[in-house]
Amino acid sequence: MADFTRLHSRTSEPAEADALLAAAGGRFAFASEPDGGFSFAVDQAVDPSFSIGQFSIGGEWEASGDFDDIVIVNVTRGSYLWDIDGKRGVAPGSPFLIRPGHDFTCFAEDADIVDIFLPPAMLQDVARTTYGDEDLTVVFDGPETTSPRHAAYMMTAATVAAEYVQSGTFRHPLVRASLFHTLSMAALQCFPLNGDPRERPLSPAGQRETYRAAVRFIEDHASLPITVTDIAGAVGATIAQLNSSFRSHGGTGARAHLQTVRLSAARTDLLVSDPVTTDLTDLAARWGFPDADRFTRRYREQYGEAPAATLAR
């Protein structure tokens, strides 16, 4: 994945808010009473594959329009009512989809929002690999999650994504690649799809060959921003087939194996790094571990000592 950009803007004019959303591929019209206390602030991290926008919009306001991307809207604070093609919902705590070509209107007051922007073509590529269907077209049946459990999972994923942006770990390509995969899979799993994609099981011989090919691919490409989707695509398997092959022959999932290989690479870096100038948090993120505490736990489980102990040798 190429470098990302970070956009910070704020305004108290609805028309200027329209222009700021246009930069994110949206065609929106904000409206607020002159004395409604309207304010609009955006902090958006943009990667070529996806973006994460954090919005804080004050006062009483309404908006209508649509985006080029599939947008998962996660309202974390405030009053927020939405209407999509005549279907209505209340957003705080309940993520919903804005899909290209669907009429969207909202009425809100003092709202904080995390938006996940997923280009339809990119999401479709993930879905085709996931379900092993090169002709699959991603069409969501509706704007709401399939259950409260899925709503909670999507909110957690969006919150973590926003934290990665705020902490600065989003700047690392391996972190962004992993996050794109996580958010894409969350969208496919949490919102109802048109049709019923089914996956084909592999034979024992097919599982063995898939496992061996995937291990080779991981070892050759672990330093690059690859994800489970990339691994599955490289060996011609669905994600379910890939993970089944790893559980049968490696005792773990493909993502866990990728992390183990990257832990080994991080250990190699620690052994040759200067203890005085090395930032452990930055080194962990560089190898795809945005949470330094989790990296330390995984590292200790794998090597029986903390990363700081290895670095101090």
Steps between C-alpha positions, in 0.01 A plus 500: 500500500624848418542781749191648659389859546352663810240774467401741779233766443230686688233755417184659634344538155276222362604578141867455592412167663350396165833573334697307762288190447537540124872445553405157642296410194169616641226713352336653806294796602509606866236726647473672836313796641713817524486485880526120514863499617622299200864389500677240291840341567656212304816295552535254213776248428497400134669193354458402132300194612274659762470791740388577852324828572433634848238773510379720782195700394345738749163668526175391340542408135383283216670364191414306186703348220714198418860377460696325226618248759311259720504683833449339839370769735572455871346769721669501840328801662202726455155488345485353148200388292546370147277420203616287206254429220217552749644265763576677828730432791670644808875487469680533836640154573348357179728526193336530160600508133482784252512328160561674167174571319276497809328814628633599843380766743582553867389730783750538782626705791849514655620177341839328493536259211758252370450424130672209326531558122538182292520528118250255348758346264745433785230348719383283211854366451508398866156337471595303189806359672308437820226301328700358210270649237660713228157604373366615837354850510474653847151631559386573854136425579456795733670767710478331843715229659360148516482492881590700815807278538619600154427865580719479811781334305489765226506782757803343668682465166430865415613617844827309466553645153455853636745425783762387248462830318528704819799303635694536175537126434279539191804641319660153485411310179467160672256645753291663225490179296384297800243763591361510146455122508334512843256775403416341164426166665296676768288665230442169322417318824296764683269623223263275302612411148269432210510126434671232702871460412616152591851361525636173361700263724844380386613139484775390745755517217372845404529619859859376522606676179316817597677503837845449349449766233363748754793447738742569214310813403496630859871439550581678172268799555462553878681835484241631252146620585336166421181378665316169526309602187827540308626163622178326400505665158865403443431130559161489329292429810215663685574641844305216662695241299827669591427504873372142492828394336704678766297353786542150354874523430632782717270499801415868460340745258674673211495840672660355812773341289566831325531670839742230620724557197489875561581448868812313392596787271441750781726291725775509237469879490514522880819294515686741272342829611643769724321488841547874543338615176246223433132578566331168582153630418613617158686173430192298594275706270752472218449122516122527509432515876331834575433410865833499683361318804358221285830478313684460830262223613530312171876543500533373857280199419716421199849563640467489878619857552385855439612687186690745722709212636594390148585858406726541803724205408 
